[in-house]
Amino acid sequence: MNGNAMLQHFRFPLFGTRLNGEISYMNLAAERFLGASLSRLDGLPIEAVLTLVLNGGGVMGSADLARLVEGESTVVVTTPENGDTPSQDFLISVSPVEDDAGERCGYTIALTSYTDIPDALGHHLRSRLDPLTELLGRKEFERRLENLVNDAAISSRTHALLNIDIDQFKLINDIRGHVAGDNLIKQVAELLNKELYSGDTLCRLGGDEFGILLSNVDQYEARSVASRLVKVVKRMDFVWDGISHSVSISAGVVLIDETSQSRERVMSQADIAVYSAKEEGRGKVHVYDVRDNQLGRMRDDMEAVQQINVALERNDFMLVEEKIIPLSVTCSPDARYAELLIRMCRDGKVLSPGYFMPAAERFGLMPQIDRWVLETFVRYAEGHPELNDSDAMFSINLSGQSLCQEAFLEFVYRKLERSRFNPALVCFEITETVAIRNFQLVKDFISRVHGLGGRFALDDFGTGMSSFGYLQELPVDFVKIDGMFVRDMDKDPVHEAMVRTINDISHVLGKKTIAEFVEREEIAERLKELKVDYFQGHIYGAPQPLIPQ
């Protein structure tokens, strides 16, 4: 039994047309579907009988039949909304009809809905669905969203996109396991589906993210739907292995109207809205508003995130070195000490960290950036073996996000252990606050790297916890005195006292000191008087590329 015969057997609407697209046959299910008999419709073009919107947005007509036969055997079409009848999606299958001579003389057109697919056809057609939740997948979601954006552009109707994200999903997924995570996604999907009305579209966009499309609603209605869904999920009781977990979702709402420029822009706005909902405390609803300054800042951040990902993929970052100058006469005059700083290269311009670092920190991309920095330096050091026997040291910053990941710390250790250069060339800079909050983890990491010959500096000392007791326990080699005390210490006696105190205690503990943000000769001279070991700043020039461009 071929596909169309099977569909006819299951009483799905089946139409026959002549080669020019005129109706020539309808089964009983088709007549019931249209509410009209073949005798009334015989000879009419297919577009006059069936109004089916194709993926590209146009209405299927006689001229499309041959193309649909040559293309995919089954495609998705949508009936437009008509009065109180909501739009509906169907799978349409077009097959050729041949005469006794084997010449094509017409077509058969079979319709079926997503929920009425026979098992015999399921493998092919259900491949379009998300396998975990059996909801529509991202590709179909984007097609339908495109249709709503196009409709809003040419009509007075407004629609809405709801972006739903499960709060703290990663925590449950990591602690309870991936099977528990999958079951949570399925249960949330089922709960959301039950709460939506006929004509609403629920899709799984990936991971723990869902998209909902609402047709012919205003902003108030869309927010009401989102609020109802948030409340329903809050009442959900997710139990796994006998342990109950509270669950919540965050929802971002975007109105689709004549100002919506594209599908991509609407989805970007929805991402921004759901992130804002999470920042407001999770389990919240946030409606996108172009006048919202916070959302504007977040949109800028997300654009920067995209640029970061592109830069990582294309290797569009560069390292520059800022000199660390010895103040003591006991230091070698040929010493090469420097802090390595990262810059982004885009459109022929070099962008400072202020452009991309806040977004990287906000969206958890610092470990990827730290990894790029270390790998780039390793390649540089292995390519310059003369550095191994010189008095040189290159400081590399490790972010708080990286220091909290044991897997990242293991990566750093293995990279140094297996490298073909002297690990003593590297000095990792860690911030005071992060070191204290992750004290034992950081202390163990320092001990392991010290075993290879690597060194450590405690950065920004004086601005965080400022605990000299912790400083005594942390086996760092250098203490960097924060620039907020250094830059005006010749004019502010309190700041000078802070510099003197940090320097003296560090020396008693056997650690060398580095003063940051030295911009004037007067400051450099005062630091020499206090016997600070090193300083860095732009007093002798701006940072230079580590690897010439």
Protein Blocks (a to p, Z undefined) as FASTA:
>chain_A
ZZklmmmmnopacddddfkopafbdcfklmmmnopafklmgopafklmpccddfkopacd
fklmmmmmmmcfbdcdddddehjbccddddddddddddfkopafbdcdddddfklccfkl
mmmmmmmpcfklopacfklmmmmmmmmmmmmmmmcbdcdddddddehklmmmmmnojklm
mmmmmmmmmmmmmmpcehiacddfbhjbccdddehiafklmmmmmmmmmmmmmmpccdee
hiacddddddddddddfklmbfklmmmmmmmmmmmmmmnngjiacdddfklmklmmmmmm
mmmmmmmmmmmmnopaccdddddddfbfkbcfkbccddddddddeehiacdfklmmmmmm
mnopmmmmmmmmmmmmmmmmmmmmmlmmmccdddddddfklmmpmklmmmmmmmmmmpcc
dfklpccdddfklmmmmmmmmmmmmmmmmmnopacddehihjlnopaklmmmpccfbdcd
dfklmmmmmmmmklmmmmmmmmmmmmmnopacddehiabfklmmmmmmnopabdcdjkno
paddfbaZZ
